[in-house]
Amino acid sequence: MKPAWDSLAAQFEGSSTVLIADIDCTGAGEPLCSRFDVEGYPTLKYFNPPDEEGEIYEGERDEAALLEFASTKLGPGCAIGQLQYCTDEEKAELEEVVATPAEDRAKELAQLQRTLKEKEAAHEELLKKLQDQYDASTEELEEVKESLQPRIKLLKKAAQPSKPQELKAEL
């Protein structure tokens, strides 16, 4: 994937609207990767203003697919100061939100972010519990295998048919 990524970066070098970059998540890059929840490598994230969290790219990772995505999905997006990039539907939604008092928008945004954070925390807690259950089950399974394996082997040995004498004579 690295050659495709490097080629993509070269094609967008000098762009005033799209930046293609890579971060080494070891050493100096670790805090940035941690901030954006990058855990597996390579992780491709993209940001379109005003998005500050980024989204994970889940498309194909060959050069053609990356170029298609970057050419069509990255760059200036719909925002109050960039209505030329908005569809009619996006403009209507944006106008409706802009008509709401700023204080109400701020409260709603804070509430939505709190709700999301709470749900993420609950999800992580569930993952931890499930991981603990899985680990305990794995340990129990290994103990059962260890205790039953000798008997299973013995029973299999006893079930093997004895070789006919004729076959022995031919050899």
Secondary structure, 3 states (H helix, E strand, C coil): CHHHHHHHHHHHCCCCCCCCCCCCCCHHHHHHHHHCCCCCCCCCEECCCCCCCCEECCCCCCHHHHHHHHHHHCCCCCCCCCHHHCCHHHHHHHHHHHCCCHHHHHHHHHHHHHHHHHHHHHHHHHHHHHHHHHHHHHHHHHHHHHHHHHHHHHHHHHHCCCCCHHHHHHC
